[in-house]
Amino acid sequence: MRSTDPHTLTSQSTPAEQPRSLDSHGMRVDAERRSGNVVLAHVSGEVDLLSAPQLRQWVEQNVTDSDGLVLDLDGIGFLGSAGLSVLAELSERAANDAITWAIVATKRVVLRPLEATGLVSQMPVYENVDDAVKAVAGAE
């Protein structure tokens, strides 16, 4: 059953296909499917009040519960509270065993808000894409 709340992350059961890219409100998501049924999403631009709902929706439409997800956030130039909310929801979803995921973050623009809110200790953060993909693929 799909939630009617637009702020809730849910997934649809669809066959494994290539995830779509997204370019919306100053944010871009370029995605590909990697080995082990891992969706790798390179997120760039600004994740703010306008674009965060689009990121949430993109995850809902492109990542099923049987997929793993790696969000490469090193292309982000701004991470606002709405973007942090999406990441917190993903963390909660993962805690409920609905998704295996990781983020790649090495830049201050992403790490600082994660550290300031305490979210960094609740999330699987990696310094490079290869390590994150291996971790997610191995955890499935």
Secondary structure as UniProt FT lines:
FT   TURN            6..7
FT   STRAND          22..24
FT   TURN            25..26
FT   STRAND          27..34
FT   TURN            35..37
FT   STRAND          38..47
FT   TURN            49..51
FT   HELIX           52..62
FT   TURN            65..66
FT   STRAND          68..79
FT   HELIX           81..95
FT   TURN            96..97
FT   STRAND          100..104
FT   HELIX           108..117
FT   HELIX           119..122
FT   STRAND          125..126
FT   HELIX           129..139
//
